[in-house]
Amino acid sequence: MNQKLNDAALEAVRIGWMAGESAAGLAERFGVSDRHVRRLVAGLERGIGRSGDPVEDAVNHHLAALGELDGLNTVRASTARALAQRLDRSDSRTAPAIARLLLDVLDELRGVTPTPDLVVEIRRRVDEKFAGLAGP
């Protein structure tokens, strides 16, 4: 029952969904299952960033503004481009982790020291307390 939807049909499904059309109605109109429609509009299948590459374009623009990069920063720039490409093609499950990695790399390029993760900070404090309890 699930036929392959081209990009135009996929966009029409998403627009119909945002306009309030039901998954059942969209499924019937496009010859796919209700479940497939729900997965498409949630970005779980065929990630939302497929038409154009907005994150990659933004990262390339940002990197161009930084000018000439040296050794390690060249590697960071390449990493940022790769992460941006991946983020543009990711689904809703993987996008948040990729976005965090991309932001960390961009911070490193700008020379910004990232704030420590709160969970990591709490674990560090707990480890210090336990180390103090263990004695010399």
Contacts in CASP RR format, 6 or more apart in sequence:
PFRMAT RR
TARGET T0000
AUTHOR 0000-0000-0000
METHOD contacts of the structure
MODEL  1
MNQKLNDAALEAVRIGWMAGESAAGLAERFGVSDRHVRRLVAGLERGIGR
SGDPVEDAVNHHLAALGELDGLNTVRASTARALAQRLDRSDSRTAPAIAR
LLLDVLDELRGVTPTPDLVVEIRRRVDEKFAGLAGP
1 31 0 8 1.000
1 32 0 8 1.000
1 33 0 8 1.000
2 31 0 8 1.000
2 32 0 8 1.000
2 33 0 8 1.000
2 36 0 8 1.000
3 30 0 8 1.000
3 31 0 8 1.000
3 32 0 8 1.000
5 13 0 8 1.000
5 30 0 8 1.000
5 32 0 8 1.000
5 40 0 8 1.000
5 46 0 8 1.000
7 50 0 8 1.000
7 51 0 8 1.000
9 30 0 8 1.000
10 40 0 8 1.000
10 46 0 8 1.000
10 50 0 8 1.000
11 51 0 8 1.000
12 30 0 8 1.000
13 26 0 8 1.000
13 30 0 8 1.000
13 37 0 8 1.000
13 40 0 8 1.000
13 41 0 8 1.000
14 40 0 8 1.000
14 41 0 8 1.000
14 48 0 8 1.000
16 26 0 8 1.000
17 23 0 8 1.000
17 26 0 8 1.000
17 37 0 8 1.000
17 41 0 8 1.000
23 34 0 8 1.000
23 37 0 8 1.000
23 38 0 8 1.000
23 41 0 8 1.000
24 34 0 8 1.000
26 32 0 8 1.000
26 37 0 8 1.000
27 33 0 8 1.000
27 34 0 8 1.000
27 36 0 8 1.000
27 37 0 8 1.000
30 37 0 8 1.000
32 40 0 8 1.000
36 45 0 8 1.000
39 45 0 8 1.000
40 46 0 8 1.000
42 92 0 8 1.000
43 91 0 8 1.000
43 92 0 8 1.000
44 91 0 8 1.000
44 92 0 8 1.000
44 93 0 8 1.000
45 91 0 8 1.000
47 89 0 8 1.000
47 90 0 8 1.000
47 91 0 8 1.000
47 92 0 8 1.000
48 92 0 8 1.000
49 55 0 8 1.000
49 88 0 8 1.000
49 89 0 8 1.000
50 88 0 8 1.000
50 89 0 8 1.000
52 88 0 8 1.000
53 84 0 8 1.000
53 85 0 8 1.000
53 88 0 8 1.000
54 88 0 8 1.000
55 84 0 8 1.000
55 87 0 8 1.000
55 88 0 8 1.000
55 102 0 8 1.000
56 81 0 8 1.000
56 84 0 8 1.000
56 85 0 8 1.000
56 87 0 8 1.000
56 88 0 8 1.000
58 84 0 8 1.000
59 80 0 8 1.000
59 81 0 8 1.000
59 83 0 8 1.000
59 84 0 8 1.000
59 102 0 8 1.000
59 106 0 8 1.000
60 81 0 8 1.000
60 84 0 8 1.000
62 106 0 8 1.000
63 69 0 8 1.000
63 77 0 8 1.000
63 80 0 8 1.000
63 81 0 8 1.000
63 109 0 8 1.000
66 73 0 8 1.000
66 77 0 8 1.000
66 109 0 8 1.000
69 76 0 8 1.000
69 77 0 8 1.000
69 109 0 8 1.000
73 109 0 8 1.000
76 105 0 8 1.000
76 108 0 8 1.000
76 109 0 8 1.000
77 109 0 8 1.000
79 105 0 8 1.000
80 102 0 8 1.000
80 105 0 8 1.000
80 106 0 8 1.000
80 109 0 8 1.000
83 98 0 8 1.000
83 101 0 8 1.000
83 102 0 8 1.000
83 105 0 8 1.000
84 102 0 8 1.000
86 98 0 8 1.000
87 95 0 8 1.000
87 98 0 8 1.000
87 99 0 8 1.000
87 102 0 8 1.000
90 98 0 8 1.000
104 114 0 8 1.000
107 113 0 8 1.000
107 114 0 8 1.000
108 114 0 8 1.000
END
